[in-house]
Amino acid sequence: MSLALEQARLAFSEGEVPVGALVALDGQVIAVGRNAKERLRDPTAHAEVLALREAASRLGRWRLAGCSLVVTLEPCAMCAGAIVNARIGRVVYGAADPKAGACESLYAIPADTRLNHRPPVVGGVLAKACGRQLSRFFAARRAARKARN
């Protein structure tokens, strides 16, 4: 999670919502990602999606069975769908997202018995540190908006 937090810090410094992710296989990090929606002007450029893409490219396969995805914020519905479709072996996240979380908070897509793949989900890992980073980002954004008005 520490490496995912570092990716989130980089996203923050780039003006992106500070979410970082990594994909690990056999205890080795094979891919990292951080939010890049603004930089890439791409609504799908979430940290998780970018990490999954890099992992698939490095492994030369789209099925990421045996891999773990570690992310600082509970994945949204788009990312949870990508996780299931990539056949990720396990999901670990930091802060819960009661407004858009799709792994446990608002939805439980990875646990949906109607789907053909159901990776285990572990939430709350370094949740306070992950949540603090997000809170600082949005507080700074609100202060900047207030200063402009």
Buried (B, 14 or more C-beta within 10 A) or exposed (E): BEBBBBBBBBBBEEEBBBBBBBBBBEEEBBBBBBBBBEEEEEEEBBBBBBBBBBBBEEBEEEEBEEBBBBBBBBBBBBBBBBBBBBBBBBBBBBBBBEEBBBBBBBBBBBBEEEEEBBBEBEBBBBBEBBBBBBEEBEEEEEEEEEEEE
